[in-house]
Amino acid sequence: MKIHFIGIGGIGISGLAKYMRFSGHEVSGSDMKETHITQRLIDRGITVHIGHDASNIPEGCDLVIHSAIIRPTNSEIVEAHRRGIEVLHRRDALLRILSEKKVYAVCGAHGKSTTTAILAAIMDGSAIIGAESKGFGSNVRYDGSTDIMLFEADESDGSFLNSNPYCSIVTNAEPEHMEYYNYNIDEFHSAYRRFVEMAPVRVINAEDPFMATLECDALRLYPSVDITNITYTLIDDEPYTRFHLKGFGEFEVWGFGEHIAMDAALAIMAAAQTMSIASIRVRLLNFRGIKKRFDVIFKGSDRVIIDDYAHHPTEIKATMQSLKTYTELKGFERIVAIWQPHKYSRTIDNLDAFVECFEGCDTLIILPVWAASEEPREIDFEGRFAGYNLIMADKLHREGDTIQVIVADEVVKTYDKNVIVGFGAGDLTYQLRGTK
């Protein structure tokens, strides 16, 4: 087929585009701006147009797939309908793409990318992840020799219900993206219940308050009881967590934190249905982390710069705990936290938790909210975060191996020592890396 993707620069839809290209289809796409993701797609032989225009739809196009943020008035959508080309939302396209796969689908408000990447390190098969695995340098791995698909399922737009799960894996069901569920907790929980019950094999974090209420047959992980003897170490200056998993033995996984041990435990339990524990233990060491999750982008004797995708207070709190361990083992004294709030709605809905989750940082730098197409709303950051050593900044600048803080086009502070970490799902990653 000849398939065109609108919004192809998004991490989720770019994964589908790559997978369809690997599967033998002719793929093109468009996005509003050029990024390293669009460049990676071009490197793989995919035609990418920057900017949306009716002329981007190729001659003979069979199918158009678009991301969640693309509106019906988009010029390419309009053109596709005019020409009688089938148009599918990303979530609806999943029904077709995954229909004949044996899908290990991982869902949850937090940890689903890491858990999926760990599962991909352990198991053979194709993989589509909402982040780039450092193990294979992409968010997609293609294996045409098997029907196994290791897939990060997204609850934000209900698309996890279209993932055709053979094995449903749930890290947690903390309320998130409630705007999609009309701020109705029963509707939200019902979707998670359906996702779990769709699959013949189920692996769940049974200490999650909602997951604990499910009565269906499932492999249940009780992290506080089943995961013991957690220790942390640096191996070749890389972070590792060692832990004992009840009934399975000792394991070692890249990363720091109880949340990393839990993500690994869920992946181990899912893989153990078809693999030996000895093989799982060895293959787990193939996991090297994922891009933008505790991602050390510069490492020196007196400083490190870390890029972290955490944009919810639960995630930030977990990463801050890992940072404290890392700082202690490395012999650093301070943590400089840089936060780019993601969405006005998320920030306001969770403001009390955001105020608390940065505990332990020496300095907190807050950048402008990454709106993600939302209308601006008033938030009293200076008042609510007054308990921190706070800097309200406009942007960052990477100068060599240092981070400069910019206010009104002036450099007000340069950080060149200790642990410097950025939190956010917007363009902060490019500011930290000094790339576009």
PyMOL commands that set and color helices and strands:
alter all, ss='L'
color gray80, all
select helices_A, chain A and resi 11-22+36-43+54-56+75-82+90-97+112-122+159-162+185-198+211-213+223-226+258-271+277-286+313-330+344-349+351-357+381-384+428-433
alter helices_A, ss='H'
color red, helices_A
select strands_A, chain A and resi 2-6+26-31+47-50+63-66+86-89+102-107+126-133+138-141+148-152+165-170+201-205+219-221+227-235+238-245+249-254+295-299+303-308+335-339+363-366+390-392+395-399+402-407+410-415+418-423
alter strands_A, ss='S'
color yellow, strands_A
deselect
rebuild
show_as cartoon
